[in-house]
Amino acid sequence: MRRLLSITGQAVATVLGAGFSPVAPGTAGSLVSAAVFWFTGPGSTAARFLLVPVVIIGYWGCTVGRREWGTDPSRVVADEFAGCWLACLAVPARWGIPGVAAAFALFRLFDILKPWPVSFFDRQDTPLGILMDDLAAGLLAVLIIVAANAVHGLL
């Protein structure tokens, strides 16, 4: 049973292997998130409802990944999945695929540049810190998307 939990945790941590991408594993995990989000339907109740399980499961994946592979290993992308999901939630349904792509790009930009508060959480050496830096990057993307929608009605 312990081995099964470990294997399952590793699958979650790597988002079913996306984290093993030899090039930009964080981007790979974020792309999976954006694709799954798109299929749940931007603006849908299901997409909003799934945020809580995505964050909880992402935290578990970060915990398992840290235990298995050390402090914030690049193959752990459950945090990128959760952060990108949060960013995508701000996209109005009428923006379609370009809106989800913009949310993905903004999330990755903030995740890579690590402005405050992303940088603050990135320095926390805990599974929660691993997750929170990506949620903070997602939240910054949300702020830009909401502002763009309020000012222009589209990105």
N, C-alpha and C positions, 0 to 999 in steps of 0.2 A: 504494500500500500504506500509506503514511504517513497519508494522508487517511482511509482505511478504519479504521485503528487509532484515529485521533482521533475519528471519529464513533462507533465502538464504545465508546471510553472515555467519551465524553460520555453515551451511553445508559446505561452502567453507573453513572456518577457521579450521574445524575439518576434512577436506578432507572426506566428506560424512560419518562422524562418526568414522573414524580411530583414531582420537584424544581421543575418549572415551575409548580406550583400557585400561584395568586396569593394564596392565604390559607394560612398555616401549612405551608410545604413540608416541614419536618421531620416534622410530624404526618402528612402525606400519605405520605412515604417509610416511616414507621413503620407506618402502616396497611397498606401493601402487604406489608411484612414479616410482620405478624401474620396477614394473610390467607393468604399463601403458606405460612407455618408451619402454620396450621390444616389446610391441604390436604395437607401432608406427614404429618400425624398427630402430635398431641401425644404425647409419650412414645415415639415410634417411633425405631428405630435410624437410619433415614434422616435424621430431623430432627437428631439428634446428629451424625451423620457430616457433614452439610452445613455445620456451623459453621465448619470450617477453610476450605473453599472460599469461603464467604460472607465471612469475614474477609480472606482473600487478595485476592479480587476487589474487596471494599470498599476495601482499601488502594490497589489500582490505580486505582479510581474516584476516590478522594480525591487521588491524585497527578495524574491527568489533569485533574480539576476545578480543582485549585489552579493548575496550569500554564495552563489555558485562561481561568479567570475570576478569579484572584487568591486571596488568603488567605481560606480558609474561607467561600466564598460560600454563601448560603442555598440555592441550587439544587442543591448537592452534598449528596445525601441517602443515598449508599451507606453512610456511617457510621451514620446512624440505622437503616438496614435491618439492619446487622450488630449494633448494640447491642440493638435490639428482639428480634432473633432469639435472642441470648444470654439475654435476660430470659425469653422464652417457653420456653426449654429447661427451666426449673425447674418448669414447670407440670405437675402430675401429670395423666395422661390422664383420670382420673375427674372433674376439674374442668371439662372441656369448654370451650365457648366463653366462659363467664364467667371461667374461669381465664386464658385467653389475653387477654381484655379487661383483666383485672386486671394482667397482666404488661405489656401495652401502656401502661396508665395509669401504673403505677409507673415504667416506663422514661421516659415523657415527663415525669413529675414531676421525676425526678432530672436529666434532661437540661436541663430549663428552669431549675430552681433552682440547679443546679451546686454541690452541696456538695462538700467535699473527699472524694475525690481527683479528682472530675470537674473542678473548677475548676483544679487543677494542670495537668491535661492540656490543658484548654481554652486555657491561656496559651502552650502550645508552638506555635510558628509553623512546623509541619512537617506533611506528610501523615499521618505517624504520630500526631502530636498530635491532628489532626482526628478520626482514627479512635478513638484511645484514650480521649478524653473520653466518647464514646458507649459504648464497651465498659465503661468504669468505671460509667457510669449503669446499664447493663444488669446489671453485677455487683451493684450495690447493690439493684436490683430482685430479683435472684436471692436475695440474703440475706434479704430480707423475705418472699419467697414460701416459701423453705425453712423459715424460722422459723415462719411461719403454719401450714405443713403439719405441722411437728413439734409445735407447741403445740395446735393445734385440729383438725388433719386436713383443714381447708378454710379458705378465705380469708374 
